[in-house]
Amino acid sequence: MPQYARHENPCGIVHFGVGGFHRAHQAMYVDRLLAATPSPPWSICGVGVLPGDARMRDALAPQDGLYTLTLKHPDGVVETSVIGSIVDYLFAPDDPEKVIETMAAPTTRIVSLTVTEGGYNISSSTGEFDLSAPDVAADLVPNAIPRTTFGLITEALRRRRARGIASFTVMSCDNIPGNGHMARRVFTAFAGAADPELAEWMDLHTAFPNSMVDRITPATPPGLADEVAARTGIADRWPVVAEPFTQWVLEDEFSAGRPAFEAVGVQMVADVAPYELMKLRLLNAGHQALCYFGHLLGHRLVDEAARDPLLEKLLRTYMQDEGRPTLAAVPGVDLDDYIDTLLERFANPAIGDTIARLCAESSDRIPQWLVPVIGERLDAGGSVACSAAVVAAWTRYAEGVDEQGEPIDIVDQRKDVLMPLAQASRTDPRAFVGVTDLFGDLADRADFMEPYTWALRSLRESGARDTLVALLGDS
């Protein structure tokens, strides 16, 4: 159990989006900090906004915010610890005023976010913050009670400005290129629509640091709670499991002070971009290379797929020959070692990460992680054979039927549009990749369409395994 005084000070951090990743990552680092420093004012108040977040409230509230984090090593070693850094949890629909006043209090100095790529409310048609989204539009009505993350945070900043209190830092921890820039863009857009003077104040006084976060954290498997109880005697309503590896690279740019994150393993840097691109284009894009081919080959667990010799060769070839050439030097990182470590992490049999998790919400992921690699490689005159094959595998997967004729459960907010386009690509190869807000101009580039069309035809006529053999050579 945590040995530090958990409720001695007000929360210094308010976090939106308390899911598995936050609890395995940021909350774990803050737990380390609290354990190392007597009574620092940096404990976390979690906030849920969406209806589904009531589950986390119901799990954490009876446990006083405590939960277990289990780390599973490839050699079978298992570590379980109790994390105590979340000392309060507010479900915004229950009491939005309390959420706002908690953030408006001068003791709150950081508001952090793990709301997923889709939580930033960017219009798929314009690429800008969507002011017409129903919940956002409702929050922009004068004197409305806020119900979105944007409305709640902006109202708290408005009150701080009116009371002469310094702005808190808005710290994104989502897997988005330039996540701090994205957070600045969407929150100032919302504020500009509600109160232009507040938006100007935020632009001057609110810090939005960029960050790179990394720890493979699968959805909590059904048997984890029983396993933890049998091994430790602790009953946990919602335990978390993760790999041992963890990394957090954080831009040292804060409005009102920050914890000594560097004392607990966080890399505080002036520029996150090289680390961020390394992770997005090798790890995250690597997951996309693995998951669609993996599913079509019949794999359902990530480690099983990563140990398939053909998929291991696909991953290494993509990372070394296509992803890596788009990266600048990364200070303090040997990219050969980094790639070797990624392949070892993917193949960790103890984690139980699922192919389905990696395949979910592809329309948020592929455009962010893989399409930029393709564009840069094409502009440089380089090969995109593996990347094009991955996009083809997504197209084939998005048809919704596997190679055995069994249905595929597509989890994607745009599936109603994408599934018919994937099916239409059987006669028109441009149908799926012609969605410009996902793929840009790739459908008009012969240097992309040639390898993509070949891979798509091969997947349908010969299947995933023969396609990989033809692409890579039999390993």
C-alpha positions in Angstrom: 0.0 0.0 0.0 1.2 3.6 -0.6 3.1 4.9 2.4 2.7 8.6 1.7 -0.1 10.8 3.0 -2.5 10.7 0.2 -5.0 13.3 1.3 -2.8 15.8 3.0 -2.7 18.3 0.2 -5.2 19.5 -2.4 -4.8 17.9 -5.9 -2.3 19.7 -8.1 -3.3 17.8 -11.2 -6.7 17.3 -12.7 -6.8 14.6 -15.4 -9.5 14.0 -18.0 -9.7 10.5 -19.3 -8.9 8.1 -16.5 -8.5 4.8 -18.5 -6.0 2.0 -18.5 -3.2 3.9 -20.1 -3.3 6.9 -17.8 -3.3 4.6 -14.8 -0.4 2.6 -16.1 1.6 5.6 -17.1 1.1 9.2 -15.8 -0.6 8.1 -12.6 2.2 5.6 -12.0 4.9 8.3 -12.5 3.0 10.6 -10.0 2.8 7.7 -7.6 6.6 7.4 -7.8 6.9 11.1 -7.1 4.6 11.1 -4.1 6.5 8.1 -2.7 9.9 9.9 -3.1 8.9 13.3 -1.9 7.0 13.8 1.4 3.6 15.4 0.8 4.2 17.2 -2.5 1.1 19.0 -3.8 0.8 16.9 -7.0 -1.8 14.2 -6.4 -4.4 13.6 -9.1 -8.1 14.3 -9.3 -9.6 12.3 -12.1 -12.5 13.5 -14.2 -14.9 11.6 -16.4 -17.1 13.3 -19.0 -18.6 10.6 -21.1 -21.5 8.4 -20.0 -19.2 5.4 -20.0 -16.9 7.0 -17.5 -19.4 6.3 -14.8 -17.9 2.8 -14.7 -14.6 4.2 -13.6 -16.3 6.3 -10.9 -18.0 3.2 -9.6 -14.8 1.3 -9.6 -12.5 3.9 -8.0 -14.8 5.6 -5.5 -15.4 2.6 -3.2 -11.6 2.0 -3.3 -10.7 5.6 -2.4 -9.0 5.9 -5.8 -6.6 3.0 -5.2 -6.0 0.3 -7.8 -3.5 -2.3 -8.7 -1.0 -2.1 -11.6 0.4 -5.5 -12.7 3.6 -5.6 -14.9 4.2 -8.8 -16.8 7.7 -9.6 -18.0 8.5 -11.8 -20.9 10.3 -14.3 -18.6 7.2 -14.9 -16.6 8.0 -12.5 -13.7 5.0 -10.7 -12.4 4.9 -7.5 -10.3 1.8 -6.0 -8.7 1.7 -2.7 -6.9 -1.0 -0.5 -5.5 -1.1 3.0 -7.0 -2.3 5.8 -4.8 -1.8 9.0 -6.8 -5.5 9.3 -7.8 -7.0 10.7 -4.6 -10.4 11.9 -6.0 -12.6 11.1 -9.0 -15.3 13.4 -10.3 -17.9 12.4 -12.8 -18.7 15.7 -14.5 -22.4 14.9 -15.3 -23.0 14.4 -11.6 -21.6 17.9 -10.6 -20.1 20.0 -13.4 -19.7 23.0 -11.0 -17.5 21.0 -8.7 -15.3 20.0 -11.6 -15.0 23.6 -12.8 -14.2 24.9 -9.3 -11.6 22.2 -8.7 -9.8 23.4 -11.8 -10.3 27.1 -11.0 -8.7 26.6 -7.5 -5.2 28.1 -7.4 -3.8 24.8 -6.1 -4.6 23.1 -9.5 -1.6 23.8 -11.7 -1.9 21.1 -14.4 -4.9 19.8 -16.3 -3.9 16.8 -18.3 -5.7 14.8 -21.0 -5.9 11.2 -22.3 -9.0 11.5 -24.4 -7.8 9.5 -27.5 -7.3 10.9 -31.0 -11.0 11.3 -31.5 -11.5 13.4 -28.4 -10.1 16.6 -29.9 -13.2 17.1 -32.1 -11.5 17.7 -35.4 -13.9 17.8 -38.4 -13.2 15.0 -40.9 -14.3 17.3 -43.7 -12.5 20.6 -42.8 -9.6 19.4 -40.6 -10.5 22.2 -38.1 -12.1 22.2 -34.7 -15.8 21.3 -35.2 -17.9 24.1 -33.7 -21.0 22.5 -35.0 -20.7 19.3 -33.1 -24.0 19.1 -31.0 -22.4 19.0 -27.5 -19.9 21.7 -28.4 -22.6 23.9 -29.9 -24.7 23.4 -26.7 -21.7 24.5 -24.6 -21.3 27.6 -26.6 -24.9 28.8 -25.8 -24.5 31.7 -23.3 -24.8 30.6 -19.7 -25.0 27.0 -20.6 -23.8 24.4 -18.1 -20.7 22.9 -19.7 -20.8 19.2 -20.5 -17.7 18.8 -22.8 -14.1 18.7 -21.9 -13.7 22.0 -23.9 -16.5 23.7 -22.0 -15.4 22.6 -18.6 -11.7 23.5 -19.0 -12.4 26.8 -20.7 -14.9 27.9 -18.1 -12.3 27.1 -15.4 -9.7 29.2 -17.2 -12.3 32.1 -17.6 -12.8 32.1 -13.8 -9.1 32.0 -13.1 -8.6 35.0 -15.4 -11.4 36.9 -13.7 -10.0 36.1 -10.3 -6.4 37.1 -11.1 -5.1 33.5 -10.8 -2.4 32.3 -13.2 -3.4 29.8 -15.9 -2.9 26.1 -15.3 -1.0 24.1 -17.9 -3.0 22.0 -20.3 -0.9 18.8 -20.8 -2.0 16.3 -23.5 -0.8 12.7 -23.1 -2.5 11.4 -26.3 -0.8 9.6 -29.2 -1.1 12.6 -31.6 1.7 14.2 -33.5 2.3 17.6 -31.7 -0.3 16.8 -29.1 0.4 20.0 -27.2 0.0 22.0 -30.4 -3.3 20.1 -31.1 -4.5 20.9 -27.6 -3.7 24.6 -28.0 -5.5 24.7 -31.3 -8.7 23.1 -30.1 -9.1 24.8 -26.8 -8.3 28.3 -28.1 -10.7 27.6 -31.0 -13.5 26.8 -28.5 -12.6 29.8 -26.3 -12.4 32.1 -29.4 -16.0 31.1 -30.2 -17.2 31.7 -26.7 -15.0 34.7 -25.6 -12.3 36.1 -28.0 -10.6 38.0 -25.2 -10.2 34.8 -23.2 -8.7 33.1 -26.2 -6.1 35.9 -26.5 -5.3 35.5 -22.7 -4.9 31.7 -23.1 -2.7 32.2 -26.1 -0.4 34.4 -24.0 -0.6 32.6 -20.6 -1.6 29.0 -21.0 1.2 26.5 -21.7 0.4 23.4 -23.8 3.6 21.2 -23.7 4.1 18.5 -26.2 4.8 15.0 -25.0 5.6 11.5 -26.1 4.1 8.6 -24.0 4.8 4.9 -24.4 3.8 1.8 -22.5 1.8 -1.1 -24.1 -1.3 -1.3 -22.0 -4.0 -3.7 -23.2 -7.6 -3.6 -22.1 -8.0 -5.3 -18.7 -8.5 -9.0 -19.4 -11.5 -10.7 -17.8 -9.5 -12.9 -15.5 -7.0 -10.2 -14.2 -9.0 -9.3 -11.1 -9.2 -12.9 -9.9 -5.5 -13.4 -10.7 -4.5 -10.4 -8.7 -6.8 -11.4 -5.8 -5.4 -15.0 -5.7 -1.8 -13.8 -5.8 -2.0 -10.7 -3.5 -5.2 -11.0 -1.5 -6.3 -7.6 -2.9 -9.8 -7.2 -4.4 -9.7 -4.6 -7.2 -12.8 -3.7 -9.2 -10.7 -2.6 -12.2 -7.1 -3.6 -12.2 -4.6 -2.6 -14.9 -2.0 -4.7 -16.7 1.0 -3.4 -18.7 4.4 -4.3 -20.0 7.5 -3.4 -17.9 8.8 -0.9 -20.5 7.7 2.7 -20.0 8.8 6.0 -21.5 7.6 9.6 -21.1 9.3 12.5 -23.0 7.9 15.8 -22.0 8.5 19.4 -23.2 9.6 21.5 -20.3 7.0 24.3 -20.8 4.6 24.9 -17.9 2.4 27.9 -16.9 2.4 27.5 -13.1 5.2 25.2 -12.1 5.5 21.4 -12.4 6.5 18.3 -10.4 10.1 17.2 -10.5 9.2 14.7 -13.1 12.8 14.1 -14.1 13.4 12.6 -10.6 11.1 9.7 -11.4 12.3 8.9 -14.9 10.5 11.4 -17.2 12.8 12.8 -19.9 12.3 16.6 -19.8 13.4 18.1 -23.1 13.2 21.3 -25.1 11.9 19.5 -28.2 9.8 16.4 -28.2 9.4 16.1 -31.9 12.3 13.6 -32.7 11.2 11.2 -29.9 7.5 11.6 -30.9 8.1 10.8 -34.6 10.3 7.8 -33.6 7.5 6.4 -31.6 4.6 7.2 -33.9 6.4 5.9 -37.1 8.0 2.9 -35.6 5.9 1.6 -32.7 2.5 2.9 -33.6 2.8 2.4 -37.3 4.4 -0.9 -36.6 1.3 -2.0 -34.7 -0.7 -1.1 -37.8 1.6 -3.2 -39.9 1.1 -6.1 -37.6 -2.6 -6.0 -36.9 -4.4 -6.3 -40.2 -2.1 -8.9 -41.7 -2.1 -10.6 -38.3 -5.9 -10.8 -38.2 -6.1 -12.1 -41.8 -3.6 -14.8 -41.0 -5.8 -15.9 -38.1 -3.9 -14.4 -35.2 -5.9 -12.9 -32.3 -3.1 -12.0 -29.9 -0.3 -9.5 -30.6 2.5 -11.7 -29.2 1.5 -14.6 -31.4 1.4 -12.4 -34.5 4.8 -10.9 -33.6 6.4 -14.3 -33.4 5.1 -15.3 -36.8 8.3 -15.2 -38.9 6.6 -13.5 -41.9 5.1 -10.8 -39.7 8.4 -10.3 -37.8 10.1 -9.8 -41.2 7.4 -7.4 -42.3 7.8 -5.4 -39.2 11.6 -5.2 -39.3 11.6 -4.4 -43.1 9.0 -1.6 -42.6 10.8 -0.1 -39.6 14.3 -0.2 -41.1 13.6 0.5 -44.8 10.5 2.8 -44.7 9.9 4.2 -41.2 13.4 4.9 -40.1 14.5 6.9 -43.2 11.9 9.5 -42.4 13.4 10.2 -38.9 16.0 12.7 -37.9 18.6 11.8 -35.3 17.0 11.1 -31.9 19.2 12.4 -29.1 20.4 9.6 -26.9 18.7 6.8 -28.9 20.3 4.1 -30.9 17.6 3.3 -33.5 18.8 -0.2 -34.2 18.5 -1.0 -30.5 15.1 0.7 -30.3 13.8 -1.4 -33.2 15.1 -4.6 -31.6 13.4 -3.6 -28.3 10.1 -2.9 -30.1 10.1 -6.4 -31.6 10.8 -7.9 -28.3 8.0 -5.9 -26.6 5.5 -6.9 -29.3 6.3 -10.6 -28.8 5.9 -10.5 -25.0 3.5 -13.4 -24.3 2.6 -12.3 -20.8 0.8 -9.1 -21.8 -2.1 -10.7 -23.7 -2.6 -7.7 -25.9 -5.2 -8.3 -28.7 -5.1 -7.8 -32.4 -8.6 -6.4 -32.1 -7.4 -3.5 -29.9 -4.8 -2.5 -32.5 -7.3 -2.7 -35.4 -9.8 -0.5 -33.7 -10.4 3.1 -34.8 -8.0 2.7 -37.8 -9.4 5.9 -39.4 -7.9 7.9 -36.5 -4.6 6.0 -36.6 -3.4 5.3 -40.1 -3.6 9.0 -41.2 -1.6 10.1 -38.2 1.0 7.3 -38.1 1.5 5.7 -41.6 0.3 8.1 -44.3 3.0 10.7 -43.4 5.7 8.0 -43.8 4.3 7.2 -47.2 4.2 10.8 -48.3 7.7 11.5 -47.2 9.1 8.3 -48.8 7.4 9.0 -52.1 8.6 12.6 -52.1 12.2 11.3 -51.5 11.9 8.8 -54.3 11.9 5.8 -51.9 10.1 2.5 -51.8 6.8 2.2 -50.0 6.2 -1.5 -50.7 5.5 -2.5 -47.1 3.5 0.6 -46.2 1.3 0.2 -49.3 0.8 -3.4 -48.4 -0.3 -2.4 -44.9 -2.9 0.0 -46.4 -4.0 -2.7 -48.7 -4.4 -5.1 -45.7 -6.5 -2.4 -43.9 -8.7 -2.2 -47.0 -9.1 -5.9 -47.2 -9.8 -6.1 -43.4 -12.4 -3.2 -43.7 -14.5 -5.3 -46.1 -15.7 -7.0 -42.9 -15.2 -10.6 -43.9 -12.0 -12.7 -43.3 -10.3 -15.3 -45.6 -12.5 -18.0 -44.1 -15.7 -16.1 -44.9 -16.2 -15.2 -41.2 -17.4 -11.7 -40.3 -14.9 -9.2 -38.9 -16.2 -6.9 -36.2 -15.1 -3.5 -37.5 -14.7 -1.0 -34.6 -14.3 2.4 -36.3 -16.4 5.6 -36.0 -16.3 5.8 -39.8 -17.1 2.2 -40.6 -20.5 2.9 -42.2 -18.6 4.9 -44.9 -15.4 2.9 -45.1 -16.8 -0.6 -45.4 -18.7 0.0 -48.6 -15.7 1.8 -50.0 -13.5 -1.2 -49.2 -15.9 -3.5 -50.9 -16.1 -1.1 -53.9 -12.3 -1.3 -54.2 -12.7 -4.8 -55.6 -13.6 -3.1 -58.9 -12.1 0.3 -58.4 -8.8 0.2 -56.5 -9.0 4.0 -55.9 -12.4 3.8 -54.0 -11.0 3.3 -50.5 -7.8 5.3 -50.7 -9.6 8.1 -52.5 -10.9 9.5 -49.2 -8.7 12.6 -49.2 -9.1 13.5 -45.5 -7.6 10.1 -44.7 -5.1 9.6 -47.5 -4.5 13.0 -49.0 -3.5 12.7 -52.7 -2.2 9.1 -52.6 -5.0 7.8 -54.9 -3.5 10.2 -57.6 0.1 9.0 -57.2 1.1 6.2 -59.4 4.2 5.5 -57.2 1.7 4.6 -54.4 -1.1 3.1 -56.4 1.1 0.6 -58.2 2.3 -1.3 -55.0 -1.0 -0.8 -53.3 -3.0 -2.2 -56.2 -0.7 -5.2 -56.5 -1.0 -5.9 -52.7 -4.7 -5.5 -52.7 -5.2 -7.9 -55.7 -2.8 -10.4 -54.2 -4.6 -10.4 -50.8 -7.9 -11.2 -52.5 -6.6 -13.7 -55.0 -3.8 -15.5 -53.0 -4.4 -14.6 -49.3 -2.3 -12.8 -46.7 0.4 -15.4 -46.3 1.2 -15.7 -50.0 1.1 -12.0 -50.3 3.8 -11.6 -47.6 5.9 -14.3 -49.1 5.8 -12.6 -52.5 6.5 -9.2 -50.9 9.3 -10.2 -48.5 10.5 -13.6 -49.7 9.9 -16.8 -47.6 11.6 -16.3 -44.3 
